[in-house]
């Protein structure tokens, strides 16, 4: 049964670099570089060594690239419109880390994603951890990691007006050296701020959107993907939806919306076959056909039981 749900954007996946799929993908690249058939690569010890060496290199390189790109985005946000007076913007993460006795839950603040991962923040949540996946889902930024005692999961956000380093932390422009405010109290304060990401100093990173121009929000129903973009053109309806199905390139749905929530509702209704005919204008034929099939609709007017969640 298909569900209408947020579509993950996987930014880093260690398991892929260790998979047969990655080995075949890299074999095609090596074959192209040497001008030979991929079958020759797969049966050549020398060429397969090139494949495995490239995978061994990229498994860490891709992770380092994502961390560096996130921190580059963070530096740009800090500079804002006044590079000589950078804003105090840090990363704050909440999650759980598996321990030998019981899982540990809490928060950690750091001046950069690299510091957070290297254990240089207010807590060493990911020290000795292997980063397994980094995922952006509609602006959220999640890190999945593992170590000898279990797994770790952190949800990373941005927080303004707060910074942390070895000398203590700054809050509202004032430095609190160790002892001036207990670190436990600091984490309690962070927790109160963390839970209100729509208002106040804590916000979702929207990393994939800011760094790579990805959709602001993406949703999936079966094979059909809906990407919601905001066009900064000064119009009162700046949001558009791109619809794609399977391997097809996304096409403009032809309708504009006043908000991302309104665009999301349109995507949901489209998935559920609830749109009036006049609302469906120029949705691409292939995507429409795939959406009907994914929704379980018959060739006639009957509507299948899509079983999707409600908005």
Beta strands, then each sheet from edge to edge (+ up, - down):
strand 1: 5-6
strand 2: 9-13
strand 3: 89-97
strand 4: 104-110
strand 5: 130-137
strand 6: 140-147
strand 7: 150-160
strand 8: 162-165
strand 9: 168-171
strand 10: 174-176
strand 11: 202-204
strand 12: 217-221
strand 13: 224-230
strand 14: 239-245
strand 15: 251-257
sheet 1: 1+ 12- 13+ 14- 15+
sheet 2: 2+ 5- 6+ 7- 3+ 4-
sheet 3: 2+ 5- 6+ 7- 11+
sheet 4: 8+ 9- 10+
end
